[in-house]
């Protein structure tokens, strides 16, 4: 079963390891952390800053990835969505799709958000497909928006509104429950 759990102290090390791997880093728009200490400070902020929430994506209890929401204190009731699968064993097995459904439930249910939005590298076909399958809609295209390893990269803007998720939620959860990917 795939689940989201609150971050623990021991998760910082595995997240640092994943984020250092070329297959994970190539899709991240933020700069690489200059040191382990800088990563630890980022992780502590993710756990303590009320403007942010992060969950470890687990598969069968094993760490598989990370899902975050930032900008939670905005009076617009919107937040930026980021996620990745760090465990190679989790990729291509529905883990990302399940994590997104669980995350959208938390964003719109538990946190009461109106909108969730994301920036995805334009050539990250797997992430674009997974987010579209979860109900995200393309809202824009930003040319040369991020610099990655000194090269300008295009970004696709995606978003989903609470009322859209409300209409998709039951079918999305049912499909994942029937596939034994998430609990009912």
SEMAR-716302 format. One record per residue (C-alpha): residue number from 1; x, y, z; chain; residue in three letters. Coordinates in Angstrom, 1 decimal. Layout:
   nr       u       v       w  kette  rest
  NUM       X       Y       Z      A   ala
...
end
This chain:
   nr       u       v       w  kette  rest
    1     0.0     0.0     0.0      A   unk
    2     1.1     3.5    -0.8      A   unk
    3     0.7     6.1     2.0      A   unk
    4     1.9     9.6     3.0      A   unk
    5     3.4    10.0     6.4      A   unk
    6     4.7    13.0     8.4      A   unk
    7     8.4    13.6     8.1      A   unk
    8    10.8    12.2    10.7      A   unk
    9    14.3    13.1    11.7      A   unk
   10    15.8    10.0     9.9      A   unk
   11    14.2    11.1     6.6      A   unk
   12    16.6    13.9     6.1      A   unk
   13    19.4    11.5     5.1      A   unk
   14    17.4     9.5     2.6      A   unk
   15    16.1    12.7     1.0      A   unk
   16    19.6    14.1     0.7      A   unk
   17    20.7    10.9    -0.9      A   unk
   18    17.8    10.9    -3.4      A   unk
   19    18.3    14.6    -4.2      A   unk
   20    21.9    13.9    -5.0      A   unk
   21    21.1    11.3    -7.6      A   unk
   22    21.2    12.5   -11.2      A   unk
   23    17.9    10.8   -12.1      A   unk
   24    16.1    12.8    -9.4      A   unk
   25    18.1    16.0    -9.7      A   unk
   26    17.6    16.4   -13.4      A   unk
   27    13.9    17.2   -12.9      A   unk
   28    14.3    19.6   -10.0      A   unk
   29    14.2    23.2   -10.8      A   unk
   30    15.9    24.4    -7.6      A   unk
   31    19.6    24.5    -7.3      A   unk
   32    21.5    21.7    -5.8      A   unk
   33    22.3    22.1    -2.1      A   unk
   34    25.9    23.3    -1.6      A   unk
   35    26.3    21.2     1.5      A   unk
   36    24.8    18.6     3.7      A   unk
   37    24.3    21.3     6.3      A   unk
   38    22.3    23.4     3.8      A   unk
   39    20.1    20.4     3.1      A   unk
   40    19.5    19.8     6.8      A   unk
   41    18.5    23.4     7.2      A   unk
   42    16.0    23.1     4.3      A   unk
   43    14.6    19.9     5.8      A   unk
   44    14.2    21.5     9.2      A   unk
   45    12.4    24.4     7.6      A   unk
   46    10.1    22.0     5.8      A   unk
   47     9.2    20.4     9.1      A   unk
   48     8.8    23.6    11.2      A   unk
   49     7.7    26.5     8.9      A   unk
   50     3.9    26.8     9.1      A   unk
   51     3.9    28.0     5.4      A   unk
   52     5.1    24.5     4.3      A   unk
   53     4.0    20.9     4.7      A   unk
   54     5.9    17.8     3.6      A   unk
   55     5.1    14.1     3.6      A   unk
   56     7.2    11.1     2.9      A   unk
   57     5.7     8.9     0.2      A   unk
   58     5.9     5.3     1.4      A   unk
   59     5.2     2.0    -0.4      A   unk
   60     4.7    -1.0     1.9      A   unk
   61     6.2     1.2     4.6      A   unk
   62     9.4     1.8     2.8      A   unk
   63    10.5     5.4     1.8      A   unk
   64     9.7     6.1    -1.9      A   unk
   65     9.5     9.8    -2.4      A   unk
   66     8.5    13.2    -1.1      A   unk
   67     5.4    15.4    -1.6      A   unk
   68     5.4    19.0    -0.5      A   unk
   69     3.0    22.0    -0.4      A   unk
   70     4.4    25.5     0.0      A   unk
   71     2.7    28.9     0.4      A   unk
   72     0.1    27.6     2.8      A   unk
   73    -0.3    30.9     4.5      A   unk
   74    -1.5    32.7     1.4      A   unk
   75    -4.8    34.4     1.8      A   unk
   76    -5.6    33.0    -1.6      A   unk
   77    -5.8    29.5    -0.1      A   unk
   78    -3.5    28.1    -2.8      A   unk
   79    -0.2    26.3    -2.5      A   unk
   80     2.6    25.2    -4.8      A   unk
   81     2.8    21.4    -5.2      A   unk
   82     6.1    19.5    -5.6      A   unk
   83     6.8    15.8    -5.5      A   unk
   84     9.3    13.3    -6.7      A   unk
   85    10.0     9.6    -6.4      A   unk
   86    13.5     8.9    -5.1      A   unk
   87    13.3     5.2    -5.0      A   unk
   88    13.9     3.7    -8.4      A   unk
   89    11.8     0.6    -7.3      A   unk
   90     8.8     2.9    -6.9      A   unk
   91     8.8     4.4   -10.4      A   unk
   92     6.4     3.1   -13.0      A   unk
   93     4.3     1.2   -10.4      A   unk
   94     1.5     3.7    -9.7      A   unk
   95     3.2     5.1    -6.6      A   unk
   96     3.3     8.7    -8.0      A   unk
   97    -0.4     8.6    -9.1      A   unk
   98    -1.4     7.2    -5.7      A   unk
   99     0.7     9.7    -3.8      A   unk
  100    -0.9    12.6    -5.7      A   unk
  101    -4.4    11.4    -4.9      A   unk
  102    -3.6    11.1    -1.2      A   unk
  103    -1.9    14.5    -1.4      A   unk
  104    -4.8    16.2    -3.1      A   unk
  105    -7.1    14.8    -0.4      A   unk
  106    -4.9    16.4     2.2      A   unk
  107    -4.6    19.7     0.3      A   unk
  108    -8.3    20.2    -0.3      A   unk
  109    -9.7    18.3     2.7      A   unk
  110    -7.4    18.6     5.7      A   unk
  111    -5.8    22.0     4.7      A   unk
  112    -8.9    23.5     3.0      A   unk
  113    -7.1    24.9     0.0      A   unk
  114    -8.9    26.4    -3.0      A   unk
  115    -6.1    25.6    -5.5      A   unk
  116    -2.9    23.6    -5.9      A   unk
  117    -0.5    24.5    -8.7      A   unk
  118     2.8    23.1   -10.0      A   unk
  119     5.7    23.9   -12.3      A   unk
  120     7.0    20.9   -14.2      A   unk
  121     9.9    20.8   -16.6      A   unk
  122     8.4    20.7   -20.1      A   unk
  123    10.3    17.6   -21.1      A   unk
  124     9.3    15.6   -17.9      A   unk
  125     6.8    13.5   -19.7      A   unk
  126     6.3    11.1   -16.8      A   unk
  127     5.4    13.8   -14.3      A   unk
  128     3.2    15.6   -16.8      A   unk
  129     1.3    12.4   -17.5      A   unk
  130     0.9    11.5   -13.8      A   unk
  131    -0.3    15.0   -12.9      A   unk
  132    -2.8    15.0   -15.8      A   unk
  133    -4.1    11.6   -14.7      A   unk
  134    -4.7    13.2   -11.2      A   unk
  135    -6.8    16.0   -12.7      A   unk
  136    -4.2    18.8   -13.0      A   unk
  137    -4.8    21.0   -16.1      A   unk
  138    -2.2    22.9   -18.1      A   unk
  139    -2.5    26.6   -17.3      A   unk
  140     0.6    28.0   -19.0      A   unk
  141     4.0    27.5   -20.6      A   unk
  142     7.0    29.5   -19.4      A   unk
  143     9.9    29.5   -21.9      A   unk
  144    13.4    29.4   -20.5      A   unk
  145    11.9    29.8   -17.0      A   unk
  146    14.6    27.9   -15.0      A   unk
  147    18.3    27.5   -15.3      A   unk
  148    19.4    23.9   -14.8      A   unk
  149    23.2    23.2   -15.0      A   unk
  150    23.5    26.6   -16.8      A   unk
  151    20.9    25.8   -19.5      A   unk
  152    17.5    27.5   -19.8      A   unk
  153    14.7    25.0   -19.5      A   unk
  154    11.0    25.5   -20.3      A   unk
  155     8.3    24.8   -17.6      A   unk
  156     4.7    23.9   -17.9      A   unk
  157     2.3    25.4   -15.3      A   unk
  158    -0.4    23.1   -14.0      A   unk
  159    -3.2    23.6   -11.6      A   unk
  160    -6.3    22.0   -10.0      A   unk
  161    -9.1    23.6    -8.1      A   unk
  162   -10.9    22.1    -5.1      A   unk
  163   -14.2    21.8    -7.0      A   unk
  164   -12.4    20.0    -9.8      A   unk
  165   -10.9    17.5    -7.4      A   unk
  166   -14.2    17.1    -5.7      A   unk
  167   -15.6    15.8    -9.0      A   unk
  168   -12.7    13.5    -9.7      A   unk
  169   -11.9    12.2    -6.2      A   unk
  170   -14.3     9.2    -5.8      A   unk
  171   -13.3     7.7    -9.2      A   unk
  172    -9.6     8.3    -8.6      A   unk
  173    -9.7     6.7    -5.1      A   unk
  174   -11.9     3.8    -6.2      A   unk
  175    -9.5     2.9    -9.1      A   unk
  176    -6.5     3.0    -6.7      A   unk
  177    -8.3     1.0    -4.0      A   unk
  178    -9.4    -1.7    -6.5      A   unk
  179    -5.7    -1.9    -7.7      A   unk
  180    -4.7    -2.4    -4.0      A   unk
  181    -2.5     0.7    -4.1      A   unk
  182    -4.2     2.7    -1.4      A   unk
  183    -6.4     1.8     1.6      A   unk
  184   -10.2     2.4     1.2      A   unk
end
